[in-house]
Amino acid sequence: MWRIFFRLTFVLIKTTINPKNTIIMSATATTWAIDPTHSEVQFKVKHLVISTVTGHFRKFSGEAVFEGDTPDQGNIRFSIDPASIDTNQEQRDGHLKSPDFFDTEAFPEIAFVSTALTRVSNGQYKLNGNLNIKGVTKPVTVDVEYGGKAVDAYGNTKMGFEVTGTVNRKEFGLTWSAVTEAGSIVVGDDIKFTANIQLAKQN
């Protein structure tokens, strides 16, 4: 049902805040950009409680700044164009773009800004941050799996991540609901998402 458009900005850096609240980046910071050809954002939501509908956000972009070449420190920024939602059903996508759900004309961006990235175990992280959907900002925590680093056939250094989590749509103002004559809920409240992201080193 839902296709979500994320522009991800992974800014994983060791930072210092000066008196003017300006972020001072380390001299060893590295910049990375999302490779959209090898990245995707997918979500799943229950329909009538008994089955799951899958959708995607087709347009996304972003960058990352790491302290060195590992994701152990830093901040993350992430934004989505909700108008890029694709659930393989045009009428349903139109409803999702309407004021009943994302209201994409009034709110053309979904944004995420991290507050902490914590290593849980080898390759596993917890990412905390503030998510803004439809003008409502709330703290969220997601799981991040770091797939590693590699050099592609063109000499580009890449990093891979899988980000997973669940958000309650009604907490962000997506409150439309309907019940069938038999009492079944048409759309579930919890949205599960998976973002498979590949970053390319820029410097």
N, C-alpha and C positions, 0 to 999 in steps of 0.2 A: 504494500500500500504506500509506503513512504520512500521517497528517494531523497537523500539528504546530500547537500553540496557543501563540502568542507574545504576551506582553505586553511591548511595547517601551517603554523609557524612554530617550529621547534627551536626555542632559544635557550639552549642549555649552556649556561655560562656561570663563571664565578663573578659576582658583581659586588660593587661598592656603591652606596648611595651617598652623594655629596650633599651639602646643605641645600642645594637647589633641586634636590630629588632627581638628579640626572644620573643615569646608570653609566658607570665607568667600566669599560670592558678590559679584561686582561689582555696583555700583549700576545699571549699564546692562544687566544680565541680563534676558532675556525668557523667558517660560514658554510652552511649547507642549504640546498634548495630541494623541494619536493620534485621528484620525477613523476609527472602525472601518467605517463605511459605505463609505469609499473606500480601504480598505486590505485587503491579503490576504497570507497566508503560504502558500507552496507548496513541496513537495519532490518529488524524483524519485529512484527507486532501480531498479537493474537487477533483472530477474526472469529466472532461467534463463540469464543472461548475454546473451540475444538480444534482449530487449525491455525497455521502461521502464514502470514503474508510477508514477502521479502521485497525490499526496495533499495534503491541506491541514490546517492547524490553524485551527479556526473561531473560537475565542475569543481575543482579545488586546486589550491596552490598554497605555497608557503615557503618558509625558510627556517633554518636553525642556526644557532650560534652555540658551539660547544667549547668547553675548556679543554683544549686538546682534541684528541680523536676518539674519545669515549663519551657516552651519554650519562656519566655518573653525576654530573653537576649541571645546574642550569635552570632555565625557565622555558615554558612552552606557550606559544600563542597559536590559536587555531580558529579559522573562520570559514563559514559555509554560506553559499548562496542557496537558500531554500527553494528558489524558483527552479532549480535544476533537478528537483525530485523526480524520480522515475520508478513507478511500480508496475510498468508494462500494461497499464490500463489508463487511457487518456482521460476518461471521465473522472475516475478516482483521483488522478493527479491534479486535475482542475479543482476538485473539492479540497484537496490538501493545501493548495495554494491560496484558497479563499480565506476570508476572515474567520471561518469556523475553525481553521487550524493555523497555518503559518502566517497568513495575511501578508503574502510576499511583497505586495505593492507598498504597504506601510512599513514593513520590517524586512528589508532586502538582505539582511546578513544575520547569520548565527555566529557567535564569537565565543572563543575559549581562551582564557589567560591563566597560566599555571601559577601556583603559589609554592609548590614543593614537589620535588621528584625524589623518591626514596627507594634505594636499592633494597629489595627483600631477600633475594638470593641471586645466584649466578644467572644473569640474563633476565631476571624478573624484577619489575619495579612497580611502585604505587605512585600514581600521578594525581596530585590534588590541584584544584583550580576553580575558577569562577566561570560558569557557563551562562551565556546570555542568549535566550530564545524569546522572540516576540516582545522584546523590551524588558523581560524579567531576568534578573541575574541571581543565580544560586550557586553555592559551593557543591562540587561533585568530586568523586574519587573514581579513577578508572585504573585498570590493570594494563601494564605495558610489558610486552615480551620483546626483548632485543634479540634480533636474529643474527647479528654479527656484521662484519665489515668485509667488503670484497672489492676487487678491481674488475671492471667490465672489459669487453673486447676493445673499447675505444680508449682505455686508459683512465677512465673516470672512477674515482673512489666512491663507493656507495655504502650506506648503512640501511638495514631493514628493521622495521618494527611492526608489531601487531598490537593494536590498542583495542580493548574490549571494555564494555561497561553497560549499565542500564540506567535510564532516566525515566521518571514519571512525567508524562506529557502534561498532565493537568497542573502540575506545579509550575509550569511555564506558560500558563494561559491557554493551552490547547485543550479546551474543556468540552468541546462538542461530544455529545454522546447520544446514543439511541438504543432502544431495546425492542427486540422483535415481539410479535404477538405471543410467542411461546416463552418469552422472558429471557432470551439470550442477549448478551451484550454484544453490540455490533463491532466495536473497536476496543481493544484492551488498553489499559492505562500505561503499562510498562513497555518501554521501547528498548530493545536490546540492539546494540550496534557493534560493528567490527570495522576498524580502519586498518588496512594493510598499506603501510607507507614505506616508500623507498626514497632516501635522501641522497643527493649527489653533492660531493664536496666542491666548493667554489673557490677556495684559496688554500 
